[in-house]
Amino acid sequence: MLGKLRAAKKKTVGTKQTLKAVSKGIAKVVFIADDAEEHVIRGLVKACAESGVEVVRVDTMVALGEACGIEIGAAAAAITEE
């Protein structure tokens, strides 16, 4: 599934941008790191549940960051265009 994120034409990286994408209805799939702090991702998880957006859990923020092509960890990301 991370391969899909790597190959996506457009994506968001980070909790705030991903939450905006979910709110606008443009997030197709949301990725959330299991080791992200709960208070950081709580609102995003709720928004995804309310919007019916698929959530894919990733083991670590580092793995999610690498899949996004950044050198630091990411708590969340989303595919907005495949």
N, C-alpha and C positions, 0 to 999 in steps of 0.2 A: 504493500500500500504506500510505503514511503517513496517507492519508485514513481508512482503517479504524481506525488507532490513535487519530486525533483523535475519531472517532465512537464509540469503544468505551465501553460503560457502565462497565466497571471495567478498570483497568490498573495496572500497577506502574511506578514510575519509579526508576531507579537500579539499580546492579549487585546490591547486597545484597538488596533486596526482590524483584528479578526472579529471582535465584537461589533464594530461598525459594519463590517461586511455582512454579518448575520442579521443585524438590524435592518439593513437596506435590502435584504433578501437576495444578495448576490453570492453568498457562500454556498458552495455545493457540498463540500466535505470539510469538517473541522478536525484538526489534529491537536491533541492535548497531551503534554508530557505528564507521566505519572508522578515524577518527582517535583513538579511545580507546586509551590505553596498553595494551599487550599483557598486562602482569602484572595489570591490573585486570579484564580480561574473560576471561582464560584459563580460570578455573574454570567460568564460566558457559557458555562455548563447549563445554567438555567435558561438562557436565551436560546440555546440550541434545542433544548427540550421543548420549549414553547413554540419554536419555529419549525420543528420537525427536521432539523438538519442533522445528518449523520455525524456522529462523533467517533473518531478513531483514536484509541489510546496508544501512546508511544512510550517506551520504557524510560527514556531520559531526555532532559532538555538538550543535552549535547547532541544526541542522535537526531533530534528534531531540527536543531540548528544546522547540522551538517546537511540534512535533506533540503533545507531552505537555501543552502549555499552561503551560509554565514559562518564566521569563525567563533561565535559565541553561542551559548545555549538559547533556546527559545521555549517559552512556556506553552505557546499556542501558535497555530498557523492554519490557513485555510486555502483551499483551491477555489478560485473564483471563475476561472476559465481553463478548461482542459486543453 
